[in-house]
């Protein structure tokens, strides 16, 4: 149980640092779409280096590969729009609306799939 709380704390802390950096980059460095594209490219390369460093190996079906590419496109789009939001408005609103968007899939799962939310999940 202690490990779960530690991982939760680390996750929230790292995500907070990410949002602080997004805000800094959006307000001080982002000049045009090319800057956002470079930022996303470096982020993706960093993810690949991390993935290879931990020694992960995998085999993907065509369907899984298609979904991974689709997810990557959506993620890059979300990061791009998030950077633009940070450059134009206050960090508090940008982060608030970004994380409120997590409620929609949660409510969808509860209503459409009749999934239960337990205390351990919250």
N, C-alpha and C positions, 0 to 999 in steps of 0.2 A: 504494500500500500504506500509506503514511503517513496518508493521509486516512482509511482504514478504521480505523486505530488511534486516530486523533483522534476520530472519530465514536463509537467504542466507549467511549473514555474519557469523552466528554461524556455519552453515554447513561447510563453507570453513575453518573457524578457527579450528574446531574440526578435519576435515580431514587433515589439515596441521599438527596438533599435532600427529595424527595417523601416518603420514608418517615420522615424526621426530623420533617417538618411534620405528617404523619398522626399520629405518636405524640404530638406536642405538642397538636394539636387534640383528639385522642381523650381525652387525659388531663386537659386544662385547659378545654376549651370545650364538648365534647359532653355535653349534658344529657338530650336525648331524641331521638326519631326526627325531629322537625322540624329540629333542628340539622343532622343528617346530610343531610336533604333540601335544606336551604339551601346547605350545603357543596357538594353535588353539582350544584345548579343553577348556582351561581357558577362551578364548574369547567367545566360545559358551555358557559356563556356565554363564558368565557375562551377555550375552544377555538374557538367560532364566530368571535370577534373575531380570533384568530390566523389562522384559515383565510381569512377575508376580507382580512386585512392582507397576506397573501402573494399575494393576487390569484388564488387558485385558482378555476377554473371547471370545471364538470362537467355531465355528463348521466347520469342513472341510469335503468336499466330498472326495471320494477316489481319484478322479482325481486331486483335489487340493493338497491332501496329497502327491501323487506321484510327482507332479511338485515341491512341497516344498522340498521333499527329494532330487530330482534331482538338484534343485537350491543349496541346502546345500552342496552336493558333489562337484559341480562346484566351489562354493565359497571357500570351504576348499582347493581345488586344486589351485585356484588362489592365495589364501593367502600363501600357501606353496611356490609356485613359486615366489611370490613377495618377501617373506623373503629371499629366496635363491639369488634372483637378488640383493637385498639390501646388502647381505653379500659379494657378489662378485664384485659389481661395484658401481659407484657413485650414490648417491640418486637422483641427477638431471635427469640422464637418465632413471632410474627405474621408477620414478614418471611420467616423460614425456611420455614414451611409454605406461604406464598403463592408463593414461588419454586420450591419443590419441585413445586408443581402444574404447572409447565411441563414436567416430565419425562414426565407421562402422555401428552400429545399427541405429544411427541417419540418416545416408545417406540411409540405407536400407529402413527405414520407409518413407522417402521422395520419393525415386525412386519407390519402389515396391508397397507401399500402397497409394501413392500420398498424403501423409500427408503434411500439411502446417506448417511452423515454423513461429510463430508470434513474435513480439517484446517482448511481455510479457513473452514468454518462454525462451528468451535468456538472 
